[in-house]
Amino acid sequence: MEEEIADKTAAINMEQVEEPSKNALKKANKQKKLAEEKANKSATNTTKEAARSEAKKAVNKAPKKKIEGAALIGIDVAKDEDFSAWYQQALTKGDFLDYYDVSGCYILKPASWFIWEQIRDWFDFRIKKLGVRNSAFPLFVSEDVLQREKAHIEGFAAEVAWVTHAGSTKLDKKIAIRPTSETVMYPYYAKWIRSHRDLPLRLNQWNSVVRWEFKNPTPFLRTREFHWQEGHTAYLKQEDAGKEVRQILELYAGVYEELLAVPVIRGRKTEKEKFAGGDYTTTVEGYIAATGRGIQGGTSHHLGQNFSKMFGISVEDPSAKEGEKKAALNVFQNSWGLSTRTIGVMVMTHGDNRGLVVPPRVSEIQVVIIPVGITAKSTEDERISLYKQVDALEEILKAEDIRAEADKREGYSPGWKFNDWELKGVPLRLEFGPKDSAAHCVTTSRRDIEGNDGKGTIQITELAAGVKSLLNSIQKDLYDRADQVFKDHTKKITSWDDFVPALNEKNVCLIPHCLTEKCEDDIKEMSARTDSNEVVDEKAPAMGAKSLCIPFDQPEGIVKGETRCTNPNCKNLAESFCLFGRSY
């Protein structure tokens, strides 16, 4: 039994050096022996040395056996060396996701779907307090309706997936699968909104959409089908619509900061980057330290009257007096969406070389309890007694609404289990063995802090309170560390000579900018990396820097009418500090 445990522990030790197999060693030793015999027959020292050298080479050439288990359970690439491979392994080996046989589509497994459920419940509760109601519209949209708003659909045209056949029969008119739902919903808003008394109309959907055309799908970030919520609202007054835009954006920031422990910058998109067909777009922008790239977290758009004019969503003017005829008023609209991209951002922000790191507030399992100290010398009664105590610990935590699980799987050593749960990112591990039982305590191990620095103990009499306190500390520390990294890598730049070097050092940059589209295009071209092996794709992580947002919280430094745009080829004056970066 002890040998089996030792074998399994060795099998999952991710840092253990690979060793030659027994057969390979036997073969090498045989070769060495033959070489030495050959050397003994030689009359010169030179021949002897050559033989010894040959024997040594024979040993070195013995094929090494890959550690059984390490490649299956452990991540075998470093996050900072091959980020893409690390990300894929973290998701699959951490049991978040599996690949599907349709490229760009993925299976979200229970652990990752639980995170989406936590986000959904948190957000849904809060938008309902604002008066938003949930609904469900069809996923199909006719070509005629889709083409009614060309300015809007141009942004999605290449990504629209079409249904052209029913079985083997070709359809008279092809039908689109929604890339977003403005054109699906707004014809019915025109039908339902007949009076100013029908306003505001505030609806939300939890659904999935399809956006097909791209070359480099990335789980959670760029997928052909993704899950999201999309809110669509209509107001009589523009100021009321504008107020909601910022309320929703603040909720999106709350999802990242309060649930996922991910810091974000709130801001407004430039005209170039705003939602097609909208008046303006607000956004929360994150930062991925491993690649030095910005990432859009969620957007809340004010559509103005653009869609209401196109779809005829209007009401009578409530200020008209009896008998007075006034022109009908087109309503003011908003749309806003947050997707499962949130999960990808969380993984990229907190994950490490041991796997996922999941913040406690969204982790399906917050605490795992692992029995330790059971050996071949332990009696069955001792094993049963320890397991009963472990079950009792689990029940204490569950009674306090802590999501706990006792891992009593047979056939796996404690070391194997430690690595397995670390890979899955469970925030807190409790170890409990005979020594802990005698001391009336549990040994704790935080997922976010490696080694002895993350270890501690909690008295069993204080178990629930101690665990809650630790989980709160983990949540806060995850955010604080990520926030400090984001701040350290957000550079205020006023000279172009400093701009590209700052980008190359994995920073995002606040620069005085004129906010014109041509200047943005120039900056993207001028800041493109020419030493990178990345595949260039318009929708992939940008080679050149693009505008991420115009932060609401503006630094000092721009003198109106004096400060020039940072682009040396631009003759315009700066309007605001704009956040630029290479991005996803």
Secondary structure by P-SEA (a helix, b strand, c coil): caaaaaaaaaaacccccccccaaaaaaaaaaaaaaaaaaaacccaaaaaaaaaaaaaaaaacccccccccccccccccccccaaaaaaaaaaaacccccccccccccccaaaaaaaaaaaaaaaaaaaaacccccccccccccccccccccccccccccbbbbcccccccccbbbbcccccccccaaaaaaaccccccccbbbbbbbbbbbcccccccccccccbbbbbbbbbccccaaaaaaaaaaaaaaaaaaaaccccbbbbbbcccccccccccccccbbbbbbccccbbbbcbbbbbccaaaaaaaccccccccccccccccbbbbbbcccccccaaaaaaaaacccccccccccccccccbbbbbccccccccaaaaaaaaaaaaaaaaaaaaacccccccccccccaaaaaaaaaaacccbbbbbcaaaaaacbbbbbbccccccccccccccccaaaaaaaaaaaaaaaaaaaaaaaaaaaccccccccaaaaaaaabbbbbccccccaaaaaaaaaaaccccccccccccccccccccccccccccccccccccccccccccccccccccccccc
